Amino acid sequence: MATYLSSDMYLPALPTVMRDFSISHQQVQWTLTAWFLGTISVQLILGPIADRYGRKTVLCVGGVVFTISTLVCALTTHFYILLIARFIQGMGICFMAVPGYASIHELFEQKEAIKLLALMGSISVLAPAFGPLLGSVILTLLNWRWIFGFLVIWSTIAICLLIKWMPETLPLEKRHSLHLHTILKNYWHILCNFRFIAIVFVYGLLFCGLITWIAAGPFLVIDRFQQSPMMFSIYQTLIFISYILANYVVKKLIDTTNIKKLIQFGLFVCLVMSFISLGLAIQFPEFMLGMIITYIVYAFGSGFAFAPLSRMAVEAVDAPMGSRIAVFSMLMSSFGALGSILVSLFYNGTLLSLALIILPVMIVAFILYYFN
C-alpha cells in the first residue's frame, strides 16, 4: 500500500514541488516518469535473486531501500537527487510484487491464494481511489515533504511487522543457484509456454482496458465534458468500488465455484460492456454517463477474473516461482504502458474513440482465453 501511495499521494503536490524547486511543468512531470520507470526496472533481476536468497530477505531489503529513498525525497533540496530517489521509490513496486506474490503462491493452496490475491487487489486500488485525497489533507495541514514523511513512518511499521511475522516460504533445499545460463534457460522455458503466455496476455489485456480509464478519464470528464475535478474523483471512486466489490464476491464464491467459471463470467461481462460502450458512443455521442457506467461494470467483471487468472498463470508452467512472478510482473507493467500508449495514439476527446480502443482489446482477450 505504501509503495502505491508513493505515486498517488504525491499527485496533489506537483504544483508546490514545481515552485519549491523553481522548475518547469515539464520537469516536475519527470518525477512521475522516474517513478514509473522504476516500477518496470528490476523484475527480471529480482526473480532469480528471490529464488536464491529467499522471499522474506529480498522483500524486507526492498522495503528498507524504499523507505530510505522515500526519506531522501522528503529531505532533499536538489531536484536531480529527487529524481533518483523517485526512481528507487518506484523500484519498491518490483520488490513487493516479485518476492511478495511468490510467497503468497507458495504459502497458500489454490483457493486460499485466490482469496488473498482478491483482497490484495482490493487494497491496491485504494491508492488511486483515495491517495490524492489523503495527499491533499496532508498538504492542507503541513507541506508536501510530509507526504513522504508519512510514507516513511508507514513503511517502517510495515517492515517491522514483516520481519517479526512473515514466514520464509522458500526453504534452503529448494533454492536455486545464480548461474546466468540457468536463469536464461528458466526464462526461455517460461516464455515458450503458450498456456502461461496466453493467460498472462488475457490478464494484461483486461488490465489494459482499465488503464484506458486512468489515462483518458481526466481528459474525458474535466476537459471534454467540462465537469469538476470533484466529479471526476466521484466517478473514479465508483469504478474502483465496483472492482473492490467484485473481489469481495470472488472471496465468497471461490470455495464453491470453479475458477474457470469465475474467469468466464468476468470476461463475458467485460466483453459485453465493451460492445455496449461502442453502441452508446455511436448512438449517443454526448452521453458521458453511459461510458462511466460501462466502466463501472467493466471494473466489476475484471475484478472477477484477475485473481483466478493470476493463480492459473502461475500453475501453468513449471519453473522457479520467483522467475514466474518476475515475468508475470514485467508483462503486466508492459500492458499498463500499452494502455497509456493506445490512449495517447487514438483517443481524440470523443466517447467513440475510447470505445474503439477498449473493444478490440477485449475481443483479443476473449479469443485468447477460449483457444489457449
C-alpha positions as CSV (number, residue, x, y, z in Angstrom):
1,M,0.0,0.0,0.0
2,A,2.8,2.4,0.8
3,T,4.6,1.7,-2.5
4,Y,1.4,2.5,-4.5
5,L,0.6,5.6,-2.4
6,S,4.1,7.0,-3.2
7,S,2.7,7.8,-6.6
8,D,-0.9,8.7,-5.9
9,M,-0.5,10.8,-2.7
10,Y,2.2,12.8,-4.4
11,L,0.0,14.0,-7.3
12,P,-1.6,17.0,-5.5
13,A,1.8,18.2,-4.5
14,L,3.1,18.6,-8.1
15,P,2.4,22.4,-8.3
16,T,4.0,23.0,-4.9
17,V,7.1,20.9,-5.8
18,M,7.4,22.9,-9.1
19,R,7.5,26.2,-7.2
20,D,9.8,25.0,-4.4
21,F,12.5,23.7,-6.8
22,S,11.9,26.5,-9.4
23,I,11.4,24.1,-12.2
24,S,9.1,23.9,-15.2
25,H,5.9,22.0,-15.6
26,Q,7.7,19.5,-17.8
27,Q,10.4,18.9,-15.3
28,V,8.1,18.2,-12.4
29,Q,6.4,15.6,-14.6
30,W,9.8,13.9,-14.8
31,T,9.3,13.0,-11.1
32,L,6.3,10.9,-12.2
33,T,8.1,9.4,-15.1
34,A,11.1,8.4,-12.9
35,W,8.8,6.6,-10.6
36,F,7.1,4.7,-13.4
37,L,10.4,3.7,-14.9
38,G,11.4,2.4,-11.5
39,T,8.3,0.1,-11.4
40,I,9.5,-1.7,-14.6
41,S,13.2,-1.8,-13.9
42,V,14.3,-4.8,-11.9
43,Q,11.6,-7.6,-12.0
44,L,13.7,-9.9,-14.1
45,I,16.7,-9.4,-11.8
46,L,14.8,-9.9,-8.6
47,G,13.1,-13.2,-9.7
48,P,16.4,-15.2,-9.7
49,I,17.7,-13.3,-6.6
50,A,14.5,-14.2,-4.7
51,D,14.9,-17.9,-5.9
52,R,18.4,-17.9,-4.5
53,Y,18.2,-15.9,-1.2
54,G,14.5,-16.4,-0.2
55,R,11.4,-14.3,-0.4
56,K,11.5,-12.7,3.1
57,T,15.1,-11.4,2.8
58,V,14.6,-9.8,-0.6
59,L,11.2,-8.3,0.3
60,C,12.5,-6.8,3.5
61,V,15.7,-5.4,1.9
62,G,13.5,-3.9,-0.8
63,G,11.3,-2.4,1.9
64,V,14.3,-0.8,3.6
65,V,15.5,0.6,0.2
66,F,12.1,2.0,-0.5
67,T,11.9,3.6,3.0
68,I,15.4,5.2,2.6
69,S,14.6,6.6,-0.8
70,T,11.3,8.0,0.5
71,L,13.2,9.7,3.3
72,V,15.6,11.2,0.7
73,C,12.5,12.5,-1.2
74,A,11.3,14.2,2.0
75,L,14.6,15.9,2.8
76,T,16.4,16.7,-0.4
77,T,16.8,20.2,-1.7
78,H,18.2,19.2,-5.1
79,F,15.9,18.4,-8.0
80,Y,18.1,15.7,-9.6
81,I,18.5,13.8,-6.3
82,L,14.7,13.9,-6.0
83,L,14.5,12.3,-9.5
84,I,16.9,9.5,-8.5
85,A,15.1,8.9,-5.2
86,R,11.8,8.7,-7.1
87,F,13.2,6.1,-9.4
88,I,14.3,4.0,-6.5
89,Q,10.9,4.5,-4.9
90,G,9.3,3.1,-8.0
91,M,11.5,0.0,-7.7
92,G,9.6,-0.7,-4.4
93,I,6.8,-2.0,-6.6
94,C,9.1,-4.6,-8.1
95,F,10.3,-5.6,-4.6
96,M,6.8,-6.1,-3.3
97,A,5.4,-7.8,-6.5
98,V,8.1,-10.4,-7.1
99,P,9.1,-11.9,-3.8
100,G,5.8,-10.9,-2.2
101,Y,3.4,-12.6,-4.6
102,A,5.8,-15.5,-5.0
103,S,5.5,-16.1,-1.2
104,I,1.7,-16.0,-1.4
105,H,1.5,-18.6,-4.1
106,E,3.9,-20.8,-2.2
107,L,2.3,-20.4,1.2
108,F,-1.3,-21.0,0.2
109,E,-3.3,-23.6,-1.7
110,Q,-5.2,-22.5,-4.9
111,K,-8.4,-21.3,-3.4
112,E,-6.8,-19.6,-0.3
113,A,-4.3,-17.9,-2.6
114,I,-7.1,-16.6,-4.8
115,K,-8.9,-15.2,-1.7
116,L,-5.8,-13.4,-0.6
117,L,-5.0,-12.1,-4.1
118,A,-8.5,-10.7,-4.3
119,L,-8.0,-9.0,-1.0
120,M,-4.7,-7.5,-2.2
121,G,-6.3,-6.4,-5.4
122,S,-8.9,-4.5,-3.4
123,I,-6.3,-2.9,-1.2
124,S,-4.1,-1.8,-4.2
125,V,-6.9,0.2,-5.9
126,L,-7.5,2.1,-2.7
127,A,-4.3,4.1,-3.5
128,P,-5.6,5.7,-6.8
129,A,-9.1,6.0,-5.2
130,F,-8.1,7.8,-2.0
131,G,-4.4,8.6,-2.3
132,P,-4.8,12.1,-3.9
133,L,-7.4,12.9,-1.2
134,L,-5.0,11.8,1.6
135,G,-2.2,13.8,0.0
136,S,-4.4,16.9,-0.2
137,V,-5.2,16.6,3.5
138,I,-1.5,16.5,4.4
139,L,-0.8,19.5,2.1
140,T,-3.6,21.4,3.8
141,L,-2.2,20.7,7.3
142,L,1.6,20.6,6.7
143,N,3.6,20.7,3.4
144,W,4.5,18.3,0.6
145,R,7.5,16.9,2.3
146,W,5.3,15.4,5.0
147,I,3.6,13.2,2.3
148,F,6.9,11.4,2.1
149,G,7.4,11.6,5.8
150,F,4.0,9.9,6.3
151,L,5.1,7.1,4.0
152,V,8.4,6.7,5.8
153,I,6.5,6.1,9.0
154,W,4.0,3.8,7.3
155,S,6.6,1.6,5.6
156,T,8.9,1.4,8.6
157,I,6.0,-0.1,10.6
158,A,5.2,-2.5,7.8
159,I,8.8,-3.7,7.6
160,C,9.0,-4.3,11.3
161,L,5.8,-6.4,11.1
162,L,7.1,-8.3,8.1
163,I,10.4,-9.1,10.0
164,K,8.5,-10.3,13.0
165,W,5.7,-12.3,11.5
166,M,6.3,-13.1,7.8
167,P,7.4,-16.7,7.3
168,E,10.1,-17.7,4.8
169,T,8.3,-19.7,2.1
170,L,11.3,-21.0,0.2
171,P,13.3,-23.5,2.3
172,L,17.1,-23.8,1.7
173,E,16.9,-27.1,-0.1
174,K,14.6,-25.6,-2.7
175,R,16.7,-22.6,-3.6
176,H,18.4,-22.1,-7.0
177,S,21.9,-21.0,-7.9
178,L,22.6,-17.7,-9.6
179,H,24.0,-19.1,-12.9
180,L,23.3,-16.9,-15.9
181,H,22.8,-19.9,-18.2
182,T,20.3,-21.5,-15.8
183,I,18.5,-18.2,-15.3
184,L,18.2,-17.6,-19.1
185,K,17.1,-21.2,-19.6
186,N,14.3,-20.8,-17.0
187,Y,13.1,-17.5,-18.6
188,W,13.1,-19.1,-22.0
189,H,11.1,-22.1,-20.7
190,I,8.5,-19.7,-19.2
191,L,8.3,-17.5,-22.3
192,C,7.9,-20.6,-24.6
193,N,5.0,-22.0,-22.5
194,F,2.0,-21.0,-24.7
195,R,-0.6,-21.6,-21.9
196,F,1.2,-19.3,-19.5
197,I,1.7,-16.6,-22.0
198,A,-1.9,-16.8,-23.2
199,I,-3.3,-16.5,-19.6
200,V,-0.9,-13.6,-18.8
201,F,-2.0,-11.8,-22.0
202,V,-5.7,-12.2,-21.1
203,Y,-5.0,-10.7,-17.7
204,G,-2.8,-8.0,-19.2
205,L,-5.5,-7.0,-21.8
206,L,-8.1,-6.8,-19.1
207,F,-5.7,-4.6,-17.2
208,C,-5.0,-2.6,-20.3
209,G,-8.8,-1.8,-20.5
210,L,-8.8,-0.4,-17.0
211,I,-5.7,1.7,-17.7
212,T,-7.5,3.4,-20.6
213,W,-9.8,4.9,-18.0
214,I,-6.9,6.1,-15.8
215,A,-5.1,7.6,-18.8
216,A,-8.2,9.1,-20.5
217,G,-10.7,9.7,-17.7
218,P,-9.4,13.1,-16.5
219,F,-9.4,14.4,-20.1
220,L,-12.8,13.0,-20.8
221,V,-14.6,14.2,-17.7
222,I,-12.8,17.5,-17.0
223,D,-11.6,18.8,-20.4
224,R,-14.2,17.3,-22.9
225,F,-17.3,17.5,-20.8
226,Q,-16.3,20.4,-18.5
227,Q,-17.1,18.7,-15.2
228,S,-15.3,19.5,-12.0
229,P,-12.2,17.6,-10.6
230,M,-14.5,16.6,-7.7
231,M,-17.0,14.9,-10.2
232,F,-14.1,13.0,-11.8
233,S,-13.0,11.8,-8.3
234,I,-16.5,10.6,-7.6
235,Y,-16.6,8.7,-10.9
236,Q,-13.2,7.2,-10.3
237,T,-14.2,6.1,-6.8
238,L,-17.3,4.4,-8.1
239,I,-15.3,2.5,-10.6
240,F,-12.8,1.3,-8.0
241,I,-15.5,0.5,-5.5
242,S,-17.1,-1.8,-8.2
243,Y,-13.7,-3.5,-8.6
244,I,-13.4,-4.0,-4.8
245,L,-16.9,-5.4,-4.6
246,A,-16.1,-8.0,-7.3
247,N,-13.0,-9.1,-5.3
248,Y,-15.2,-9.4,-2.2
249,V,-17.7,-11.6,-4.2
250,V,-14.8,-13.8,-5.5
251,K,-13.6,-14.4,-1.9
252,K,-17.1,-15.6,-1.0
253,L,-17.7,-17.8,-4.1
254,I,-14.2,-19.4,-4.5
255,D,-14.9,-22.2,-2.1
256,T,-18.0,-23.4,-4.1
257,T,-17.3,-22.2,-7.6
258,N,-14.8,-23.4,-10.2
259,I,-12.2,-20.8,-11.0
260,K,-12.8,-21.2,-14.7
261,K,-16.4,-20.1,-14.3
262,L,-15.3,-17.0,-12.4
263,I,-12.9,-16.1,-15.2
264,Q,-15.5,-16.8,-17.9
265,F,-18.1,-14.7,-16.1
266,G,-15.7,-11.8,-15.7
267,L,-14.5,-11.9,-19.4
268,F,-18.1,-12.1,-20.6
269,V,-19.1,-9.1,-18.5
270,C,-16.1,-7.1,-19.8
271,L,-16.8,-8.1,-23.4
272,V,-20.5,-7.2,-23.3
273,M,-19.6,-3.8,-21.7
274,S,-17.2,-3.1,-24.5
275,F,-19.8,-3.7,-27.1
276,I,-22.4,-1.6,-25.2
277,S,-19.9,1.3,-24.8
278,L,-19.4,1.2,-28.6
279,G,-23.1,1.2,-29.2
280,L,-23.8,4.1,-26.8
281,A,-20.9,6.1,-28.2
282,I,-22.3,5.8,-31.7
283,Q,-26.0,6.4,-30.8
284,F,-25.4,8.9,-28.0
285,P,-22.0,10.6,-28.6
286,E,-22.6,13.2,-25.8
287,F,-23.8,10.6,-23.2
288,M,-20.7,10.6,-21.0
289,L,-22.6,8.9,-18.1
290,G,-23.2,5.9,-20.3
291,M,-19.4,5.4,-20.7
292,I,-18.9,5.8,-17.0
293,I,-21.5,3.1,-16.2
294,T,-19.9,0.7,-18.7
295,Y,-16.5,1.3,-17.0
296,I,-18.1,0.7,-13.6
297,V,-19.5,-2.7,-14.8
298,Y,-16.2,-3.4,-16.7
299,A,-14.3,-3.0,-13.4
300,F,-16.6,-5.4,-11.7
301,G,-16.0,-8.0,-14.4
302,S,-12.3,-7.6,-14.4
303,G,-12.3,-7.9,-10.6
304,F,-14.0,-11.3,-11.0
305,A,-11.2,-12.5,-13.4
306,F,-7.9,-11.0,-12.1
307,A,-7.2,-13.2,-9.0
308,P,-8.2,-16.5,-10.6
309,L,-6.2,-15.7,-13.8
310,S,-3.1,-14.8,-11.7
311,R,-3.2,-18.2,-10.0
312,M,-4.0,-20.1,-13.2
313,A,-1.0,-18.5,-14.9
314,V,1.4,-19.4,-12.0
315,E,0.1,-23.1,-12.2
316,A,0.6,-23.2,-16.0
317,V,4.3,-23.5,-16.0
318,D,6.9,-25.5,-14.1
319,A,9.8,-23.1,-13.2
320,P,11.2,-21.4,-10.1
321,M,8.4,-19.3,-8.6
322,G,10.4,-16.1,-8.4
323,S,11.1,-16.3,-12.2
324,R,7.5,-17.0,-12.9
325,I,6.3,-14.0,-10.9
326,A,9.1,-11.8,-12.4
327,V,7.9,-12.5,-16.0
328,F,4.3,-12.0,-14.9
329,S,5.0,-8.7,-13.2
330,M,7.1,-7.4,-16.1
331,L,4.4,-8.2,-18.7
332,M,1.8,-6.5,-16.5
333,S,3.9,-3.4,-16.4
334,S,4.1,-3.6,-20.2
335,F,0.4,-3.9,-20.6
336,G,-0.1,-0.9,-18.4
337,A,2.2,1.1,-20.7
338,L,0.3,-0.3,-23.7
339,G,-3.0,1.1,-22.4
340,S,-1.4,4.5,-21.9
341,I,0.1,4.4,-25.4
342,L,-3.2,3.4,-27.0
343,V,-4.9,6.4,-25.4
344,S,-2.2,8.8,-26.4
345,L,-2.4,7.5,-30.0
346,F,-6.1,7.0,-30.6
347,Y,-8.1,9.0,-28.0
348,N,-9.3,12.2,-29.6
349,G,-11.7,13.5,-27.0
350,T,-14.8,11.6,-28.2
351,L,-16.5,8.7,-26.5
352,L,-16.3,6.7,-29.8
353,S,-12.5,6.9,-29.9
354,L,-12.3,5.5,-26.3
355,A,-14.8,2.7,-27.1
356,L,-12.8,1.8,-30.2
357,I,-9.7,1.3,-28.0
358,I,-11.4,-1.0,-25.4
359,L,-13.4,-3.3,-27.8
360,P,-10.5,-4.7,-29.8
361,V,-8.5,-5.3,-26.6
362,M,-11.4,-7.3,-25.1
363,I,-12.1,-9.3,-28.3
364,V,-8.4,-10.4,-28.3
365,A,-8.6,-11.3,-24.6
366,F,-11.8,-13.3,-25.1
367,I,-10.3,-15.2,-28.1
368,L,-7.0,-15.9,-26.3
369,Y,-8.8,-17.4,-23.3
370,Y,-11.1,-19.7,-25.2
371,F,-8.5,-21.0,-27.6
372,N,-5.5,-21.5,-25.3
